[in-house]
Amino acid sequence: MLLICNFVSPDSPEYRELARKGYLIKKKGKDESAILNLWNGQSACYDLTNPAALIISFLY
């Protein structure tokens, strides 16, 4: 079984790199990454409609 976590912590170096490359879901009408409030804190989510982000999600 392969489990892919498509969330990344906004206080991590990975988040900063992914946001810079545009690989995260953006806020509607804005050019900034959307931050989701989840049960265990905040996270950003890979934009899996972006083929480049999909490939990168396997590498992290």
Secondary structure in CASP SS format (residue, H / E / C, confidence):
PFRMAT SS
TARGET T0000
AUTHOR 0000-0000-0000
METHOD secondary structure of the structure
MODEL  1
M C 1.00
L C 1.00
L C 1.00
I C 1.00
C C 1.00
N C 1.00
F E 1.00
V E 1.00
S C 1.00
P C 1.00
D C 1.00
S C 1.00
P H 1.00
E H 1.00
Y H 1.00
R H 1.00
E H 1.00
L H 1.00
A H 1.00
R H 1.00
K H 1.00
G C 1.00
Y C 1.00
L E 1.00
I C 1.00
K E 1.00
K C 1.00
K C 1.00
G C 1.00
K C 1.00
D C 1.00
E C 1.00
S E 1.00
A C 1.00
I C 1.00
L E 1.00
N E 1.00
L E 1.00
W C 1.00
N C 1.00
G E 1.00
Q E 1.00
S E 1.00
A E 1.00
C E 1.00
Y E 1.00
D C 1.00
L C 1.00
T C 1.00
N C 1.00
P H 1.00
A H 1.00
A H 1.00
L H 1.00
I H 1.00
I H 1.00
S H 1.00
F H 1.00
L H 1.00
Y C 1.00
END
